[in-house]
Amino acid sequence: MLADTVLEKIAEPKASLESCTPRRSAALLTLTGLWLIIFFAALFSPPLLDDADATHSDAARHMALSGDLVTLRVDGIRYLEKAPLPYWLGALSFRLFGFNTFAVHLPQAIGVFLLALFGYQWAYRAFNPRTAFYTGLATLTTVGVFLFTRYYIPEVLLSLFLALALFCLLRSVVPQTSQTAIAQRPTRIDPGSSNAEKIVAIATGTQPSRGASSSFSPAVYAYGMWTALALAVLTKGLVALVFFFGTAIAYLILSGEYKNWRGLKPFTGILLYLVIAAPWHILAGLRNTGGMNGHGFFWFYFINEHVLRFLGRRYPKDYNKLPGYLFWSLHLVWLFPWSLFCGTLCRQAYVAFQRYRASNPAPVDEAKTFYWQPYAVVVVGLVLQNALKVPYIFTLFLALILFLLHGLRRRQSHSPSGTALISVETLAQRSTLVLSLFASLVLVFFSLSTNQEYYTFPAYLAIIILLAVALSRAEQTYAADRSSRLWIMVGHATLTVLGIAIAITLVYGLWTSRHLPFVPDIGDLLAHRGVGDYTLSMSGIFDLTGPSFAALRLPAALATIAFLIGPSAAWLLRSQRRHLASTVAVAVTATTFFIAAHIAFARFAPMLSSKSFADTIQHLEASHAISSENRVIFYGDQSYGSSITFYLGRQIELVDGRTSSMLFGGTFPDAPPIFLTPQDVLNIWGQGERKLLFVPLDQRGAVDRLLGNHKILLFESSGKALYTDRPLENSDRTP
């Protein structure tokens, strides 16, 4: 009787937390509202951005107009480096909603919504409603998810399909009867355990997983896994196979569930995978042959875009790589503000490790080696670095894996025959293992490969779920466990200090620009520092200057208010043990900041997009100031003004533009003759139909030297210029 009373008292905090967690319907309604505010409302502005955003949109536009769902084309040139599914979705969106910004980004916004809902569902089934709600909140209010869905890239769809494939993996390798038995198994706690141990047992996973049983059979999940994997390959290419099979193989070996491999339906499943994924690859290979040096699609897509890109030898080299220290540390930014609770996650991982050691006693001689093993990992990492000639972070990770496997095998040798390396029984334990493996593989893989900041996007959901689990468990033990309380408070203190620092910075920028007039074209106020030669997606942020705040007063003021009030309010609520309100306050702070960030993003449109140049050309044609029979020419790579190509909806000629994405496709015999030399421009300038020459900022000096005063400026914005070779047909008409 006494033991029952004690357990009831211990379980009270959890019961209280469960009772104040939003009901499933309310939670889903809240997440839907957040998505509408942050993502759906942002679909209408700014216009398409130059470079990847408009280039990819132009490829989808070609598909929508031509009906060719096999060969991507940009400005009439084969664009063979991308998988097709995002462009199929873009083409469908165009057919439904027209050629506009809303239609371009709608599939991505829906992808974010589905990712948040799926994260909620996974966490709800594996853990508890509180963790599920936090997962959905964090997915929608994480900096990286917001930032890297502002333009047309496939990472969010890849994340969704890989997460779905991993979840289906977990549900297919264990027979349904076994899953149900595990779900119904009561919590077992040794009455002789201390109160702290009982708290940990209740809070960290021995409770039955909610919703562990399912109406679907394991076979349905197995075929769902192969379908999701095929869609992931059609979204991003073979890297999806690397991430999935790397995680799956490691998980099956460590958990011992490889014995249930038949549940994966490998033979019929692979056939289903090929039926979905193979046709496009085969057709693309057959229809695109005879390019540069006799190469076609198969070489360019599989070798150049996958193998050589990973090795940093892709041709052409129009990309960059983050330094190692930035690659790792910036994930604190991409996962902000929820990354501030990573200390709580580390604490929970340590508790889980201690529980594992307690339930799996080490051999007597292993205890003597435990204390020198960390030093051995460092030394072995250094040796491997010299032997493998790869970054030290990779060799350190490899050495750690080797020592862990060694220790697990030693433990297994002292356990009954057939015991798994890591004992995972509940869906919560199995999910924790597979999510940890997946996130680690993605991060380490791209620490070695060439990378952009958003390449590790697929790991975000896995890390977010683990952070949500840690935060909800720390809340459950907040009153009784000092360490849980400490690490949550560290996160809030850090957020509050950062919020104050950000607010002070913004106030300073507003104060120094207080006497400056509002300037619609922020590009005229930026420094154009060219960090990373603009080959990193975030290079433009380093161009900000003090005077640029004159164009950012509203978003800067909104962000200042958010960071001054939100973090402090969240900390205060947490100290009052109003845990749900505190966590929601963090999400509200992030939401307010994202609204401000989107307003600022729209203010950057003149610099990031060239739509105004397309509008100028269309206005001049409509007013008959110029004839509609004209030739539009870009000086340089098409990506410098790719939004013009999209909004004009016609082919553009390029001066010295056989570069980057235009290089390989431009070598095919049937490529349209759109490539010009500077001498070609000089020869046709002033002859025949009117010429309209778009010149990016860094090419204006070259054009001045080429054409001198034999050009007329029609329009200028953010350092970019539009020239023509003769006066307007009605000179008193101005754009």
Salt bridges, closest charged atoms under 4 A:
GLU12 OE2 - LYS9 NZ 3.65
GLU18 OE1 - ARG210 NH2 3.61
ASP50 OD2 - LYS720 NZ 3.85
ASP53 OD1 - HIS105 NE2 2.87
ASP68 OD1 - ARG287 NH1 3.57
GLU81 OE2 - ARG314 NH2 3.56
GLU155 OE2 - LYS236 NZ 2.69
GLU257 OE2 - ARG430 NE 2.92
GLU305 OE1 - ARG309 NH2 2.79
GLU305 OE2 - ARG314 NE 2.61
ASP318 OD1 - ARG314 NH1 2.55
ASP365 OD2 - ARG410 NH2 2.68
GLU366 OE1 - ARG410 NE 3.95
GLU366 OE2 - ARG411 NE 3.62
GLU425 OE1 - ARG185 NH1 2.53
GLU475 OE1 - ARG130 NH1 2.73
GLU475 OE2 - ARG574 NH1 2.63
ASP481 OD2 - ARG347 NH2 3.96
ASP615 OD2 - LYS611 NZ 3.00
GLU621 OE2 - ARG650 NH1 3.11
GLU653 OE2 - ARG631 NH2 2.74
ASP670 OD1 - ARG78 NH1 2.54
ASP704 OD1 - LYS711 NZ 3.06
GLU716 OE2 - ARG700 NH1 2.56
ASP725 OD2 - ARG726 NH2 2.96
